[in-house]
């Protein structure tokens, strides 16, 4: 979904993002096809939106990049270091058995 794509972009670039979106689960986690996320310099954003409109492409601004965390209106923020740690440690922990639920 959209939030996963934005989180992956933030981790890959090492740059946080402040989203101007409500914590709408369907929008943030829906697996709609044909969406693209662009990160452009702030001074070029208006031109990108104008060009998209002229081409008949629906586009909108999602927020701004910067800092070291992901923030979303109506939700807790998360630092990139905390997100990276959770992302990179989960699978090794699972494979070692330390993330398995207790046996009954």
Contact map, one row per residue, 1 for C-alpha under 8 A:
11111000000000000000000000111111000000000000000000000000000000000000000000000000000000000000000000000000
11111100000000000000000000111110000000000000000000000000000000000000000000000000000000000000000000000000
11111110000000000000000000011000000000000000000000000000000000000000000000000000000000000000000000000000
11111111000000000000000000011000000000000000000000000000000000000000000000000000000000000000000000000000
11111111100000000000000000000000000010000000000000000000000000000000000000000000000000000000000000000000
01111111110000000000000000000000000010000000000000000000000000000000000000000000000000000000000000000000
00111111111000000000000000000000000000000000000000000000000000000000010000000000000000000000000000000000
00011111111100000000000000000000000000000000000000000000000000000000000000000000000000000000000000000000
00001111111110000000000000000000000000000000000000000000000000000000000000000000000000000000000000000000
00000111111111111000000000000000000000000000000000000000000000000000010000000001000000000000000000000000
00000011111111110000000000000000000000000000000000000000000000000000000000000001000100000000000000000000
00000001111111000000000000000000000000000000000000000000000000000000000000000000000000000000000000000000
00000000111111100000000000000000000000000000000000000000000000000000000000000000000000000000000000000000
00000000011111110000000000000000000000000000000000000000000000000001000000000001000000000000000000000000
00000000011011111000000000000000000000000000000000000000000000001111100000000001000000000000000000000000
00000000011001111100000000000000000000000000000000000000000000001111110000000011000000000000000000000000
00000000010000111110000000000000000000000000000000000000000000111111111000000000000000000000000000000000
00000000000000011111000000000000000000000000000000000000000000111100111100000000000000000000000000000000
00000000000000001111100000000000000000000000000000000000000001110000011110000000000000000000000000000000
00000000000000000111110000000000000000000000000000000000000001100000000110000000000000000000000000000000
00000000000000000011111100000000000000000000000000000000000001100000000110000000000000000000000000000000
00000000000000000001111100000000000000000000000000000000000000000000000111000000000000000000000000000000
00000000000000000000111110010000000000000000000000000000000000000000000111100000000000000000000000000000
00000000000000000000111111110000000000000000000000000000000000000000000000000000000000000000000000000000
00000000000000000000001111111100000000000000000000000000000000000000000000000000000000000000000000000000
00000000000000000000000111111100000000000000000000000000000000000000000000000000000000000000000000000000
11000000000000000000000111111100000000000000000000000000000000000000000000000000000000000000000000000000
11110000000000000000001111111100000000000000000000000000000000000000000000000000000000000000000000000000
11110000000000000000000011111110000000000000000000000000000000000000000000000000000000000000000000000000
11000000000000000000000011111111000000000000000000000000000000000000000000000000000000000000000000000000
11000000000000000000000000001111100000000000000000000000000000000000000000000000000000000000000000000000
10000000000000000000000000000111111000000000000000000000000000000000000000000000000000000000000000000000
00000000000000000000000000000011111000000000000000000000000000000000000000000000000000000000000000000000
00000000000000000000000000000001111100000000000000000000000000000000000000000000000000000000000000000000
00000000000000000000000000000001111110000000000000000000000000000000000000000000000000000000000000000000
00000000000000000000000000000000011111000000000000000000000000000000000000000000000000000000000000000000
00001100000000000000000000000000001111100000000000000000000000000000000000000000000000000000000000000000
00000000000000000000000000000000000111110000000000000000000000000000000000000000000000000000000000000000
00000000000000000000000000000000000011111000000000000000000000001000000000000000000000000000000000000000
00000000000000000000000000000000000001111101100000000000000000000000000000000000000000000000000000000000
00000000000000000000000000000000000000111111100000000000000000000000000000000000000000000000000000000000
00000000000000000000000000000000000000011111110000000000000000010000000000000000000000000000000000000000
00000000000000000000000000000000000000001111110000000000000000000000000000000000000000000000000000000000
00000000000000000000000000000000000000011111111100000000000000000000000000000000000000000000000000000000
00000000000000000000000000000000000000011111111110000000000010000000000000000000000000000000000000000000
00000000000000000000000000000000000000000111111111000000000000000000000000000000000000000000000000000000
00000000000000000000000000000000000000000001111111100000000000000000000000000000000000000000000000000000
00000000000000000000000000000000000000000001111111110000000000000000000000000000000000000000000000000000
00000000000000000000000000000000000000000000111111111000001110000000000000000000000000000000000000000000
00000000000000000000000000000000000000000000011111111100000000000000000000000000000000000000000000000000
00000000000000000000000000000000000000000000001111111110000000000000000000000000000000000000000000000000
00000000000000000000000000000000000000000000000111111111111000000000000000000000000000000000000000000000
00000000000000000000000000000000000000000000000011111111111000000000000000000000000000000000000000000000
00000000000000000000000000000000000000000000000001111111100000000000000000000000000000000000000000000000
00000000000000000000000000000000000000000000000000111111100000000000000000000000000000000000000000000000
00000000000000000000000000000000000000000000000000011111110000000000000000000000000000000000000000000000
00000000000000000000000000000000000000000000000000011111111000000000000000000000000000000000000000000000
00000000000000000000000000000000000000000000000000011001111100000000000000000000000000000000000000000000
00000000000000000000000000000000000000000000000010011000111110000000000000000000000000000000000000000000
00000000000000000000000000000000000000000000000010000000011111000000000000000000000000000000000000000000
00000000000000000000000000000000000000000000100010000000001111100000000000000000000000000000000000000000
00000000000000000011100000000000000000000000000000000000000111110000000000000000000000000000000000000000
00000000000000001111100000000000000000000000000000000000000011111000000000000000000000000000000000000000
00000000000000001110000000000000000000000100000000000000000001111100000000000000000000000000000000000000
00000000000000111100000000000000000000100000000000000000000000111110000000000000000000000000000000000000
00000000000000111100000000000000000000000000000000000000000000011111000000000000000000000000000000000000
00000000000000111000000000000000000000000000000000000000000000001111100000000000000000000000000000000000
00000000000001111000000000000000000000000000000000000000000000000111110000000011100000000000000000000000
00000000000000111100000000000000000000000000000000000000000000000011111000001111000000000000000000000000
00000010010000011110000000000000000000000000000000000000000000000001111100001111000000000000000000000000
00000000000000001110000000000000000000000000000000000000000000000000111110111100000000000000000000000000
00000000000000000111111000000000000000000000000000000000000000000000011111111000000000000000000000000000
00000000000000000011111000000000000000000000000000000000000000000000001111100000000000000000000000000000
00000000000000000000011000000000000000000000000000000000000000000000000111110000000000000000000000000000
00000000000000000000001000000000000000000000000000000000000000000000001111111000000000000000000000000000
00000000000000000000000000000000000000000000000000000000000000000000001101111100000000000000000000000000
00000000000000000000000000000000000000000000000000000000000000000000111100111110000000000000000000000000
00000000000000000000000000000000000000000000000000000000000000000000111000011111011000000000000000000000
00000000000000010000000000000000000000000000000000000000000000000001110000001111111000000000000000000000
00000000011001110000000000000000000000000000000000000000000000000001110000000111111100000000000000000000
00000000000000000000000000000000000000000000000000000000000000000001000000000011111110000000000000000000
00000000000000000000000000000000000000000000000000000000000000000000000000000111111111000000000000000000
00000000000000000000000000000000000000000000000000000000000000000000000000000111111111100000000000000000
00000000001000000000000000000000000000000000000000000000000000000000000000000001111111110000000000000000
00000000000000000000000000000000000000000000000000000000000000000000000000000000111111111000000000000000
00000000000000000000000000000000000000000000000000000000000000000000000000000000011111111100000000000000
00000000000000000000000000000000000000000000000000000000000000000000000000000000001111111100000000000000
00000000000000000000000000000000000000000000000000000000000000000000000000000000000111111111000000000000
00000000000000000000000000000000000000000000000000000000000000000000000000000000000011111111100000000000
00000000000000000000000000000000000000000000000000000000000000000000000000000000000001111111110000100000
00000000000000000000000000000000000000000000000000000000000000000000000000000000000000011111111000000000
00000000000000000000000000000000000000000000000000000000000000000000000000000000000000011111111100000000
00000000000000000000000000000000000000000000000000000000000000000000000000000000000000001111111111100000
00000000000000000000000000000000000000000000000000000000000000000000000000000000000000000111111111110000
00000000000000000000000000000000000000000000000000000000000000000000000000000000000000000011111111000000
00000000000000000000000000000000000000000000000000000000000000000000000000000000000000000001111111100000
00000000000000000000000000000000000000000000000000000000000000000000000000000000000000000000111111110000
00000000000000000000000000000000000000000000000000000000000000000000000000000000000000000000111111110000
00000000000000000000000000000000000000000000000000000000000000000000000000000000000000000100110111111000
00000000000000000000000000000000000000000000000000000000000000000000000000000000000000000000010011111100
00000000000000000000000000000000000000000000000000000000000000000000000000000000000000000000000000111110
00000000000000000000000000000000000000000000000000000000000000000000000000000000000000000000000000011111
00000000000000000000000000000000000000000000000000000000000000000000000000000000000000000000000000001111
00000000000000000000000000000000000000000000000000000000000000000000000000000000000000000000000000000111
